[in-house]
Amino acid sequence: MDTPSSPLADKTDAELLYLAQHAARYPAAVGTAAVRELQRRGLIPDELPDPAQARAQLPPEPETRWPEQLAQLGHAVFRPRRGFFVTPLLLHANLVVFLLMGLSGVSLLSPAGPDLVAWGSNFSPLFPAQPWRLLSSVFLHSGPAHLLLNLSALLLLGLMAESKAGSRRWLLIYLLSGIGGSLASLWWHTRGVNSVGASGAIFGLYGLLLALLLTQRTALSRQERAGMLGLLLYFALGSLVGGLDGPGLTDNAAHVGGLLTGLLAGLLSTAGKRRTQNP
């Protein structure tokens, strides 16, 4: 009759493999005995590779350089895809218009008033003869900081809520709110105004977010509601208050007009959607 060659000779292969893989949970002698028994049975090599040596033999991981990382980020931000389709297109449109202004000779750091008028600003003496300025002014900006602030807000809003609102409604309310903000600016500034910027349209998206919070509480998770509410309080309210304390360059009339337009359009579109679903 054979005698056991090790204390673990009566263990099955599976049990030995488990003991070897989880040797840290047991006394060192148990793990060593399990490995030796597995070697005796021919299930693992007699000489195990040194882990440090094995790691040294692996090919080095390719180093990701910052231009590649920047390209990946740009691809994620500017590539239209399902649930995030309109926002990248709007980002493209604003950037292209700004670059075209620069290529035409306009100072991008501080565009002059006549240059902005030539490109389609919301200039009160030309209204209502040129009503298209109500919308064209939404795609113009008065400098890099103005552009980046608006585009960063638009990007954050799009990532958070375009998929919830739907891309068609997102685009429609953006455009309507831009027009609403321009009209509010003309109405408020009785002495005349030469206004540019996407902030009225962006505030309309804030209004849409508020409409979603008021009408689709059950369709949004607690985390989504908290994120939207935080965005509204921090950015929308902060921008309005900051505009009151600023040097007068912020067109709060356009902000409020866009916000109310987006809120009203959001509530109406939600009510219409409910009637369609429940005739």
Secondary structure, DSSP 8 states (H G I E B T S, - for coil): ----SSTTTTS-HHHHHHHHHTGGGS-HHHHHHHHHHHHHTTSS-SS---HHHHHHHS-------HHHHHHHHHHHHHS-BTTBSHHHHHHHHHHHHHHHHHHTT--SSS--HHHHHHHT-EEGGGTTT-TTHHHHGGG--SSHHHHHHHHHHHHHHHHHHHHHH-HHHHHHHHHHHHHHHHHHHHHH-TT--EE--SHHHHHHHHHHHHHHHHH-TTTS-HHHHHHHHHHIIIIIIHHHHHHHHSSS-S-HHHHHHHHHHHHHHHHHHHHHHHHHH--
